[in-house]
Amino acid sequence: MLRNLTSLRSCLNNPLKVISVPQSRDLCSTMSSEKSKKISESFVNRVKSRLSSFNPQFLFKRGEIDVLHSPEKFYETIKSKIASAEDRIFLASLYVGTSEEELIDCLSSALSRNKKLKAYFLLDGLRGTRESPKACSASLLSRLVDEHGDRVDFRLYRTPALTRLKEALIPRRFNEGIGLQHMKIYGFDDEVILSGANLSKDYFTNRQDRYYCFKSKSFADYFFMLHQLVSGVSYKVAFSSSEKRYKTLWPSSNLAPEPNSDQSAFYRECSRLLSDFLDKAKGDEMIESGSSLYPTSVFPISQFTPLFEKRKDLSTEKRSILTVLSEMKDQSINWTFTAGYFNMLPSIKTLLLRSPSEFGKVITASPHANGFFESKGVSKHLPNAYLYLCQKFLKDVEKSGKNKHIDVFEWKKGIVNKPGGWSYHAKGIWLSESDLDDTRPALTIIGSSNYTRRAYSLDLESNALIITNDSDLRGKMQDEIDNIMTYASKVTLEDFKTEEERRISTGVKMATSLLGKRL
């Protein structure tokens, strides 16, 4: 890890070479009229121009991005890529399920077969140790450290907002409301899978999410650098023979001082590191190829608010999403928005409600598809909290006079935690153009974010914004929406008036209003 952190410091002092795409001349070649062509070119080029001013831009050929549609395919792909990795595996997730022995065995077998292979893990330090001293993510992965030594680097990020005093006063699990490492980055050599899914049984079997596979060395290198940067301001995990089976330490080679020892210095150094990373990744190296060879542009967008000093936040996710939505100035640009945990950031909601789009669609989880349905303790009320937020959104749609232009759907496939029941965890945005011969999505956002107030204030998030003229990829994006809509049913305000199970208690309404920032 020391060598990698040294290399990272060097990279931060030298611009990362990233492909910048020329303005596309044939993105709209399938348009049905000259008027439509002008509209599309104006929208796409405005978006690309504005995004490239503060984001790196990567170019992809046809076939270099794949879309998975099922948890089973996601799990099989993860295991397959672990088994075939030659140089590096780098995984960032909220947690690893405590029963994922097969996944750990797969990782251990790959490391045993190939002595050149190195593995890097980044989990959240609160969620990843929640069950300790019983089996937890940290104790599970510490076995790999014990078996394979320094070829395994395992890090736990702990939000600097959790001071010693707060940790002493706030019960375990509730302290996760202060902030988490929420990124989902699954890298293997020169490939990366971006998703909203974590690494546990339900995400591999019966929890619907989204999964995009990217084949690009420069793109993989970018996310590896991001992984290493956050790892460099996180605790290192070592194996221990104690009851917990792991221990944590803050290496002297880390990129910043330990937050509990000098919080001001920690924030100051993290702000500098992230500012350098986001700035130096803005390469402008051109390649001599037209959009027919490279029809897809991808912009990595991330949210690192918890690591920046106040008023110095240079995170790009929120800024990028608001930039794209603010460019929806024509009724031909239609949108689809989904989030399993529906608590839309007010500024995102405002732009969607104000857009002249002829058709907008929101897909969210039914209470019966919410992962917290019938859970123990306070969390059992969360499905009703999100139901209340859905009702409030429908009222906002009505107040805005958009009833004929915006529909809300609930996703339900059985009842979660019952035989055959699934939960819904997908999150994303798609944009398409109704005036074109091809009305399939041409833009999407994939990654960890739920587009909530929490995502833009408390957690670490990482996503990719994709703009494409690749017919095959657009088809896969449309298939993705169609697959989700198979289990989605329209919900209206009238349903809240007539269905008893949609009655929300005053207590839930009050708690949701008070704690909305953390949902």
PATI-859428 format. One record per residue (C-alpha): x, y, z; residue in one letter. Coordinates in Angstrom, 2 decimals, m for minus. Layout:
# residues N
SITE       px       py       pz  r
SITE        X        Y        Z  a
...
//
This chain:
# residues 519
SITE       px       py       pz  r
SITE     0.00     0.00     0.00  m
SITE     2.88     2.37     0.74  l
SITE     4.07     2.10    m2.83  r
SITE     0.56     2.76    m4.09  n
SITE     0.11     5.82    m1.89  l
SITE     3.47     7.13    m3.06  t
SITE     2.40     6.59    m6.64  s
SITE    m0.88     8.32    m5.90  l
SITE     0.94    11.37    m4.55  r
SITE     2.97    11.43    m7.76  s
SITE    m0.15    11.13    m9.90  c
SITE    m1.83    13.98    m8.06  l
SITE     1.10    16.18    m9.00  n
SITE     0.80    15.26   m12.67  n
SITE    m2.29    15.58   m14.84  p
SITE    m4.10    12.31   m15.43  l
SITE    m4.30    11.64   m19.15  k
SITE    m7.95    11.32   m19.92  v
SITE    m9.63    11.26   m23.30  i
SITE   m11.66    14.33   m24.17  s
SITE   m14.25    13.78   m26.87  v
SITE   m14.66    16.13   m29.82  p
SITE   m18.14    17.56   m30.31  q
SITE   m20.24    14.91   m32.02  s
SITE   m21.38    15.70   m35.58  r
SITE   m23.46    12.61   m36.16  d
SITE   m25.04    11.86   m32.78  l
SITE   m28.41    12.78   m34.21  c
SITE   m28.14    10.95   m37.51  s
SITE   m31.41     9.08   m36.92  t
SITE   m33.55    12.19   m36.52  m
SITE   m36.76    12.45   m38.47  s
SITE   m36.47    16.16   m39.30  s
SITE   m34.01    19.05   m39.47  e
SITE   m35.86    20.75   m36.61  k
SITE   m35.40    17.69   m34.39  s
SITE   m31.74    17.51   m35.37  k
SITE   m31.11    21.07   m34.22  k
SITE   m32.90    20.44   m30.91  i
SITE   m30.92    17.28   m30.16  s
SITE   m27.54    18.67   m31.15  e
SITE   m28.18    21.73   m29.05  s
SITE   m29.11    19.71   m25.96  f
SITE   m26.37    17.08   m26.24  v
SITE   m23.61    19.52   m27.09  n
SITE   m24.62    21.93   m24.34  r
SITE   m24.56    19.10   m21.81  v
SITE   m21.20    17.76   m22.98  k
SITE   m19.62    21.20   m23.08  s
SITE   m20.78    22.11   m19.59  r
SITE   m19.88    18.75   m18.05  l
SITE   m16.41    18.65   m19.57  s
SITE   m15.58    21.99   m17.94  s
SITE   m15.36    20.32   m14.53  f
SITE   m15.34    16.55   m15.19  n
SITE   m12.95    14.17   m16.94  p
SITE   m14.42    12.60   m20.04  q
SITE   m13.77     9.05   m21.28  f
SITE   m14.53     7.71   m24.72  l
SITE   m15.84     4.20   m25.43  f
SITE   m16.15     2.12   m28.58  k
SITE   m19.16    m0.06   m29.29  r
SITE   m19.18    m3.17   m27.13  g
SITE   m17.00    m1.70   m24.38  e
SITE   m19.95    m1.08   m22.04  i
SITE   m22.32    m3.85   m21.02  d
SITE   m25.47    m3.74   m18.92  v
SITE   m26.49    m6.53   m16.56  l
SITE   m30.13    m6.93   m15.57  h
SITE   m30.28    m9.44   m12.69  s
SITE   m28.68   m10.02    m9.28  p
SITE   m27.67   m13.53   m10.35  e
SITE   m25.83   m12.22   m13.41  k
SITE   m24.13    m9.59   m11.27  f
SITE   m22.85   m12.23    m8.83  y
SITE   m21.70   m14.62   m11.56  e
SITE   m19.89   m11.77   m13.34  t
SITE   m18.15   m10.67   m10.12  i
SITE   m16.92   m14.22    m9.44  k
SITE   m15.84   m14.74   m13.05  s
SITE   m13.81   m11.53   m13.13  k
SITE   m12.20   m12.30    m9.76  i
SITE   m11.14   m15.72   m11.07  a
SITE    m9.62   m14.29   m14.27  s
SITE    m7.94   m11.18   m12.76  a
SITE    m4.20   m11.03   m13.44  e
SITE    m2.87    m7.90   m11.71  d
SITE    m5.39    m6.19    m9.45  r
SITE    m8.78    m6.49    m7.86  i
SITE   m10.14    m3.34    m6.20  f
SITE   m13.53    m3.40    m4.53  l
SITE   m15.33    m0.57    m2.73  a
SITE   m18.66    m1.30    m1.08  s
SITE   m20.70    m0.35     1.94  l
SITE   m20.23    m3.86     3.37  y
SITE   m19.77    m7.55     2.60  v
SITE   m22.43    m9.92     3.89  g
SITE   m21.34   m12.02     6.85  t
SITE   m22.36   m15.25     5.10  s
SITE   m20.42   m14.64     1.89  e
SITE   m18.02   m17.55     2.34  e
SITE   m18.18   m18.44    m1.36  e
SITE   m17.10   m14.95    m2.37  l
SITE   m14.20   m14.98     0.12  i
SITE   m13.13   m18.43    m1.11  d
SITE   m13.25   m17.17    m4.69  c
SITE   m10.97   m14.25    m3.78  l
SITE    m8.60   m16.48    m1.83  s
SITE    m8.38   m19.00    m4.67  s
SITE    m7.55   m16.26    m7.17  a
SITE    m4.79   m14.92    m4.92  l
SITE    m3.41   m18.42    m4.36  s
SITE    m3.31   m19.23    m8.09  r
SITE    m1.63   m15.99    m9.09  n
SITE     1.14   m14.70    m6.83  k
SITE     1.33   m11.43    m8.81  k
SITE    m2.31   m10.59    m8.08  l
SITE    m3.08    m7.93    m5.46  k
SITE    m6.44    m7.16    m3.89  a
SITE    m7.64    m3.86    m2.43  y
SITE   m10.80    m3.56    m0.34  f
SITE   m12.56    m0.44     0.91  l
SITE   m15.64    m0.76     3.14  l
SITE   m17.42     1.46     5.59  d
SITE   m15.98     1.31     9.08  g
SITE   m19.36     1.55    10.83  l
SITE   m21.50    m0.73     8.67  r
SITE   m18.60    m3.12     8.15  g
SITE   m18.16    m3.69    11.90  t
SITE   m21.81    m3.40    13.01  r
SITE   m22.05    m7.02    14.26  e
SITE   m18.64    m7.14    15.94  s
SITE   m17.43    m9.05    17.96  p
SITE   m19.65   m11.53    16.12  k
SITE   m18.90   m12.22    12.46  a
SITE   m18.87    m9.01    10.40  c
SITE   m17.43    m7.71     7.15  s
SITE   m14.15    m6.80     8.86  a
SITE   m13.62   m10.22    10.45  s
SITE   m14.53   m11.97     7.20  l
SITE   m12.05   m10.08     5.01  l
SITE    m9.31   m10.07     7.65  s
SITE    m8.91   m13.76     6.83  r
SITE    m7.57   m12.79     3.43  l
SITE    m5.03   m10.47     5.07  v
SITE    m3.95   m13.36     7.30  d
SITE    m3.67   m15.81     4.40  e
SITE    m2.08   m13.58     1.76  h
SITE    m0.19   m10.92     3.70  g
SITE     0.68    m7.61     2.09  d
SITE    m0.88    m8.62    m1.24  r
SITE    m4.19    m7.73     0.40  v
SITE    m4.86    m4.16     1.48  d
SITE    m8.10    m3.83     3.44  f
SITE    m9.36    m0.40     4.52  r
SITE   m12.27     0.82     6.63  l
SITE   m13.43     4.40     6.05  y
SITE   m14.90     6.14     9.10  r
SITE   m16.60     9.46     8.61  t
SITE   m14.61    12.21    10.33  p
SITE   m17.95    13.62    11.54  a
SITE   m18.11    10.79    14.10  l
SITE   m16.03    12.29    16.89  t
SITE   m15.13    10.33    20.02  r
SITE   m17.88    12.13    21.95  l
SITE   m20.55    11.31    19.35  k
SITE   m19.38     7.71    19.19  e
SITE   m19.73     7.41    22.97  a
SITE   m23.22     8.91    22.99  l
SITE   m24.82     7.43    19.85  i
SITE   m25.73     3.72    19.88  p
SITE   m24.19     1.43    17.29  r
SITE   m26.16     1.28    14.03  r
SITE   m27.71     4.68    14.76  f
SITE   m24.25     6.19    14.32  n
SITE   m24.40     5.10    10.67  e
SITE   m26.80     8.00    10.19  g
SITE   m23.84    10.39    10.58  i
SITE   m22.16     9.28     7.36  g
SITE   m20.97     6.27     5.35  l
SITE   m18.63     5.09     2.62  q
SITE   m21.40     4.42     0.10  h
SITE   m19.45     3.97    m3.17  m
SITE   m19.83     0.71    m5.12  k
SITE   m16.78     0.23    m7.34  i
SITE   m15.83    m3.27    m8.48  y
SITE   m12.59    m3.26   m10.48  g
SITE   m10.68    m6.11   m12.10  f
SITE    m7.51    m5.29   m14.05  d
SITE    m8.74    m2.91   m16.78  d
SITE   m12.47    m3.35   m16.20  e
SITE   m14.86    m1.71   m13.73  v
SITE   m18.41    m2.51   m12.69  i
SITE   m20.35     0.43   m11.28  l
SITE   m23.51    m0.38    m9.39  s
SITE   m25.72     0.49    m6.46  g
SITE   m25.43    m3.06    m5.14  a
SITE   m23.43    m4.18    m2.13  n
SITE   m21.78    m7.58    m1.74  l
SITE   m24.24    m9.78     0.12  s
SITE   m26.70   m12.60    m0.51  k
SITE   m29.80   m10.49    m1.16  d
SITE   m27.93    m8.34    m3.72  y
SITE   m26.89   m11.60    m5.43  f
SITE   m30.32   m13.24    m5.43  t
SITE   m33.48   m11.19    m4.85  n
SITE   m32.74    m7.47    m4.68  r
SITE   m33.16    m5.59    m7.95  q
SITE   m30.40    m3.08    m8.71  d
SITE   m28.44    m1.77   m11.72  r
SITE   m25.02    m2.89   m12.97  y
SITE   m22.84    m1.46   m15.77  y
SITE   m19.56    m3.03   m16.91  c
SITE   m16.91    m0.75   m18.45  f
SITE   m13.91    m2.07   m20.40  k
SITE   m11.25     0.66   m20.50  s
SITE    m7.79     0.86   m18.96  k
SITE    m7.90     4.64   m18.51  s
SITE   m11.36     4.46   m16.95  f
SITE   m10.29     1.63   m14.62  a
SITE    m7.13     3.56   m13.68  d
SITE    m9.25     6.59   m12.76  y
SITE   m11.41     4.58   m10.37  f
SITE    m8.40     2.75    m8.96  f
SITE    m6.82     6.13    m8.14  m
SITE   m10.08     7.22    m6.51  l
SITE   m10.18     3.96    m4.54  h
SITE    m6.59     4.45    m3.39  q
SITE    m7.16     8.07    m2.43  l
SITE   m10.05     7.26    m0.09  v
SITE    m8.16     4.21     1.19  s
SITE    m5.27     6.52     2.01  g
SITE    m7.46     8.45     4.46  v
SITE    m8.98     5.32     6.00  s
SITE    m8.02     2.79     8.67  y
SITE    m5.99    m0.25     7.68  k
SITE    m7.30    m3.62     8.85  v
SITE    m5.03    m6.40    10.09  a
SITE    m5.84    m9.90    11.26  f
SITE    m6.05   m10.47    14.99  s
SITE    m6.38   m13.60    17.11  s
SITE    m8.71   m11.72    19.44  s
SITE   m12.44   m12.41    19.66  e
SITE   m13.10    m9.77    16.97  k
SITE   m10.60   m11.43    14.56  r
SITE    m9.40    m8.07    13.28  y
SITE    m7.75    m4.85    14.43  k
SITE    m7.46    m1.41    12.88  t
SITE    m4.58     1.05    12.70  l
SITE    m3.74     4.38    11.07  w
SITE    m0.52     3.83     9.07  p
SITE     2.12     6.56     9.00  s
SITE     2.02     6.22     5.19  s
SITE    m1.58     7.46     5.07  n
SITE    m2.26    10.61     3.09  l
SITE    m3.63    12.60     6.04  a
SITE    m3.39    12.58     9.86  p
SITE    m5.91    10.53    11.82  e
SITE    m9.11    12.61    12.15  p
SITE    m9.53    11.91    15.87  n
SITE    m6.02    13.15    16.58  s
SITE    m6.17    16.32    14.44  d
SITE    m9.50    16.83    12.75  q
SITE    m8.67    20.25    11.29  s
SITE    m5.49    18.95     9.67  a
SITE    m7.38    15.91     8.37  f
SITE   m10.01    18.06     6.64  y
SITE    m7.36    20.43     5.31  r
SITE    m5.29    17.63     3.77  e
SITE    m8.32    15.77     2.37  c
SITE    m9.57    18.98     0.75  s
SITE    m6.19    19.49    m0.90  r
SITE    m5.94    15.87    m2.07  l
SITE    m9.44    15.76    m3.50  l
SITE    m9.12    19.18    m5.12  s
SITE    m5.90    18.06    m6.79  d
SITE    m7.45    14.78    m7.89  f
SITE   m10.54    16.40    m9.39  l
SITE    m8.48    19.13   m11.03  d
SITE    m5.63    17.01   m12.40  k
SITE    m8.05    14.47   m13.87  a
SITE    m9.30    17.10   m16.33  k
SITE    m7.17    15.98   m19.25  g
SITE    m7.67    17.47   m22.70  d
SITE    m5.74    14.95   m24.73  e
SITE    m7.50    14.56   m28.06  m
SITE    m7.72    11.44   m30.19  i
SITE    m8.17    11.53   m33.92  e
SITE   m11.42     9.63   m34.13  s
SITE   m14.98    10.59   m34.89  g
SITE   m18.09     9.61   m33.00  s
SITE   m18.77     6.70   m35.36  s
SITE   m15.81     4.90   m33.76  l
SITE   m16.33     6.27   m30.25  y
SITE   m20.09     6.82   m29.90  p
SITE   m20.17     6.95   m26.10  t
SITE   m18.87     9.56   m23.66  s
SITE   m18.67     8.79   m19.94  v
SITE   m18.14    11.35   m17.18  f
SITE   m17.19    10.06   m13.70  p
SITE   m19.09    12.13   m11.13  i
SITE   m18.56    11.80    m7.37  s
SITE   m19.64    13.32    m4.07  q
SITE   m16.99    13.76    m1.36  f
SITE   m18.68    16.42     0.77  t
SITE   m17.81    14.77     4.15  p
SITE   m14.08    15.05     3.38  l
SITE   m13.98    18.68     2.29  f
SITE   m13.49    21.68     4.52  e
SITE   m16.60    23.83     4.82  k
SITE   m17.24    26.07     1.81  r
SITE   m14.48    24.30    m0.17  k
SITE   m16.52    21.42    m1.55  d
SITE   m15.55    20.68    m5.17  l
SITE   m17.63    17.50    m5.50  s
SITE   m18.98    16.93    m8.99  t
SITE   m22.02    14.68    m8.73  e
SITE   m24.67    17.11    m7.53  k
SITE   m23.29    19.85    m9.77  r
SITE   m23.32    17.57   m12.83  s
SITE   m26.86    16.30   m12.29  i
SITE   m28.24    19.80   m11.80  l
SITE   m26.34    20.90   m14.90  t
SITE   m27.93    18.19   m17.03  v
SITE   m31.44    18.73   m15.70  l
SITE   m31.18    22.49   m16.14  s
SITE   m30.54    21.93   m19.86  e
SITE   m33.91    20.17   m20.37  m
SITE   m35.35    23.24   m22.04  k
SITE   m37.46    21.53   m24.68  d
SITE   m40.54    19.36   m24.30  q
SITE   m38.96    16.66   m26.46  s
SITE   m36.51    15.71   m23.66  i
SITE   m38.27    13.09   m21.53  n
SITE   m36.97    11.60   m18.31  w
SITE   m37.16     8.57   m16.02  t
SITE   m36.00     8.74   m12.41  f
SITE   m35.71     5.85    m9.97  t
SITE   m34.59     5.39    m6.38  a
SITE   m35.47     2.57    m4.03  g
SITE   m35.18     4.96    m1.10  y
SITE   m37.20     7.86    m2.45  f
SITE   m36.19    11.16    m0.87  n
SITE   m35.40    13.34    m3.87  m
SITE   m33.05    16.28    m3.32  l
SITE   m35.24    19.43    m3.41  p
SITE   m33.21    21.10    m6.17  s
SITE   m33.46    17.98    m8.35  i
SITE   m37.21    17.82    m7.73  k
SITE   m37.60    21.49    m8.62  t
SITE   m35.85    21.06   m11.98  l
SITE   m37.89    17.97   m12.87  l
SITE   m41.15    19.66   m11.97  l
SITE   m40.24    22.79   m13.93  r
SITE   m39.00    21.01   m17.04  s
SITE   m41.21    21.34   m20.14  p
SITE   m40.96    17.58   m20.75  s
SITE   m44.06    15.95   m22.17  e
SITE   m43.46    12.87   m20.09  f
SITE   m41.59    12.19   m16.85  g
SITE   m41.63     8.97   m14.88  k
SITE   m40.65     8.18   m11.28  v
SITE   m40.15     4.57   m10.16  i
SITE   m39.74     3.80    m6.49  t
SITE   m40.06     0.82    m4.17  a
SITE   m43.40    m0.30    m2.89  s
SITE   m43.36    m0.59     0.93  p
SITE   m43.47    m4.36     0.30  h
SITE   m40.25    m4.07    m1.74  a
SITE   m38.40    m1.90     0.77  n
SITE   m35.50    m3.74     2.40  g
SITE   m36.60    m2.49     5.82  f
SITE   m40.15    m3.92     5.52  f
SITE   m41.10    m5.63     8.80  e
SITE   m37.57    m5.19    10.16  s
SITE   m36.91    m4.97    13.88  k
SITE   m36.68    m1.80    15.93  g
SITE   m37.09     1.73    14.65  v
SITE   m36.14     0.80    11.08  s
SITE   m39.49    m0.96    10.60  k
SITE   m41.01     2.51    10.16  h
SITE   m38.73     3.42     7.23  l
SITE   m41.00     2.00     4.47  p
SITE   m43.80     4.27     5.66  n
SITE   m41.41     7.21     5.84  a
SITE   m40.54     6.74     2.16  y
SITE   m44.23     6.20     1.38  l
SITE   m44.95     9.58     2.97  y
SITE   m42.23    11.20     0.86  l
SITE   m43.79     9.64    m2.25  c
SITE   m47.17    11.09    m1.28  q
SITE   m45.60    14.52    m0.81  k
SITE   m44.05    14.29    m4.27  f
SITE   m47.41    13.45    m5.82  l
SITE   m48.87    16.52    m4.11  k
SITE   m46.03    18.62    m5.55  d
SITE   m46.81    17.23    m9.01  v
SITE   m50.43    18.22    m8.58  e
SITE   m49.55    21.72    m7.33  k
SITE   m47.26    22.18   m10.34  s
SITE   m50.05    21.26   m12.74  g
SITE   m48.00    18.33   m14.09  k
SITE   m50.50    15.50   m13.47  n
SITE   m50.72    14.76   m17.20  k
SITE   m46.95    14.82   m17.68  h
SITE   m45.45    13.06   m14.63  i
SITE   m46.41     9.58   m13.43  d
SITE   m45.24     7.73   m10.33  v
SITE   m44.84     3.94   m10.25  f
SITE   m44.18     1.53    m7.40  e
SITE   m42.03    m1.55    m7.95  w
SITE   m43.20    m4.76    m6.32  k
SITE   m42.24    m8.39    m6.89  k
SITE   m43.86   m10.38    m4.11  g
SITE   m43.22    m9.34    m0.53  i
SITE   m39.65    m8.94     0.67  v
SITE   m38.48   m11.54     3.20  n
SITE   m41.33   m13.84     2.12  k
SITE   m40.90   m16.79    m0.29  p
SITE   m40.37   m15.42    m3.79  g
SITE   m40.31   m11.83    m2.57  g
SITE   m37.76    m9.28    m3.82  w
SITE   m36.62    m5.88    m2.62  s
SITE   m35.92    m2.89    m4.87  y
SITE   m32.65    m0.97    m4.64  h
SITE   m32.20     0.47    m8.15  a
SITE   m31.29     4.12    m8.57  k
SITE   m30.70     6.14   m11.72  g
SITE   m31.80     8.72   m14.26  i
SITE   m32.42     8.22   m17.99  w
SITE   m33.10    10.90   m20.62  l
SITE   m34.54    10.34   m24.11  s
SITE   m35.89    12.47   m26.95  e
SITE   m39.45    11.98   m28.16  s
SITE   m38.92    13.86   m31.45  d
SITE   m36.42    11.33   m32.77  l
SITE   m36.99     8.16   m34.78  d
SITE   m35.06     6.47   m31.96  d
SITE   m36.75     7.38   m28.67  t
SITE   m34.67     5.05   m26.52  r
SITE   m32.51     6.59   m23.75  p
SITE   m29.38     8.41   m24.89  a
SITE   m28.22     9.49   m21.41  l
SITE   m28.14     7.71   m18.08  t
SITE   m26.50     7.97   m14.66  i
SITE   m25.32     4.81   m12.91  i
SITE   m23.77     4.38    m9.48  g
SITE   m24.25     4.47    m5.75  s
SITE   m26.23     7.66    m5.19  s
SITE   m29.89     7.76    m4.17  n
SITE   m30.05    11.48    m5.16  y
SITE   m31.07    12.44    m1.62  t
SITE   m30.08    15.21     0.77  r
SITE   m28.09    12.57     2.63  r
SITE   m26.12    11.63    m0.49  a
SITE   m25.02    15.24    m0.95  y
SITE   m24.09    15.97     2.65  s
SITE   m23.16    12.85     4.63  l
SITE   m21.92     9.98     2.43  d
SITE   m19.23     9.25    m0.15  l
SITE   m20.78     8.53    m3.56  e
SITE   m19.42     7.66    m6.97  s
SITE   m21.27     7.44   m10.28  n
SITE   m20.89     7.70   m14.04  a
SITE   m22.89     9.85   m16.44  l
SITE   m23.19     8.23   m19.86  i
SITE   m24.12     9.94   m23.12  i
SITE   m24.30     7.65   m26.14  t
SITE   m25.26     7.27   m29.78  n
SITE   m24.44     3.55   m29.70  d
SITE   m27.64     1.82   m30.85  s
SITE   m26.78    m1.41   m29.05  d
SITE   m26.09     0.37   m25.76  l
SITE   m29.27     2.45   m26.08  r
SITE   m31.14    m0.79   m26.61  g
SITE   m29.66    m2.23   m23.43  k
SITE   m30.61     0.92   m21.54  m
SITE   m34.19     0.63   m22.81  q
SITE   m34.25    m3.06   m21.88  d
SITE   m33.14    m2.04   m18.41  e
SITE   m36.14     0.29   m18.01  i
SITE   m38.50    m2.29   m19.52  d
SITE   m37.22    m4.94   m17.10  n
SITE   m37.85    m2.65   m14.14  i
SITE   m41.30    m1.63   m15.43  m
SITE   m42.38    m5.29   m15.63  t
SITE   m43.03    m5.14   m11.89  y
SITE   m44.09    m1.49   m11.59  a
SITE   m47.64    m0.22   m11.09  s
SITE   m48.88     3.36   m11.26  k
SITE   m49.77     5.03    m7.97  v
SITE   m51.84     8.21    m7.55  t
SITE   m52.96    10.50    m4.75  l
SITE   m56.35     8.82    m4.89  e
SITE   m54.68     5.57    m3.79  d
SITE   m53.50     7.31    m0.62  f
SITE   m57.08     8.33     0.11  k
SITE   m58.72     4.96    m0.49  t
SITE   m56.18     2.33     0.56  e
SITE   m55.91     1.68     4.28  e
SITE   m52.32     0.41     4.08  e
SITE   m51.29     3.83     2.75  r
SITE   m52.45     5.63     5.85  r
SITE   m49.38     7.17     7.47  i
SITE   m49.28     7.94    11.18  s
SITE   m48.64    11.42    12.51  t
SITE   m45.55    10.11    14.30  g
SITE   m44.00     8.86    11.06  v
SITE   m44.76    12.17     9.34  k
SITE   m43.15    14.16    12.13  m
SITE   m40.08    11.90    12.32  a
SITE   m39.65    12.02     8.54  t
SITE   m39.77    15.81     8.54  s
SITE   m37.20    15.97    11.34  l
SITE   m34.83    13.27    10.05  l
SITE   m35.31    13.69     6.30  g
SITE   m31.70    14.75     5.78  k
SITE   m30.51    11.33     6.95  r
SITE   m32.88     9.16     4.89  l
//
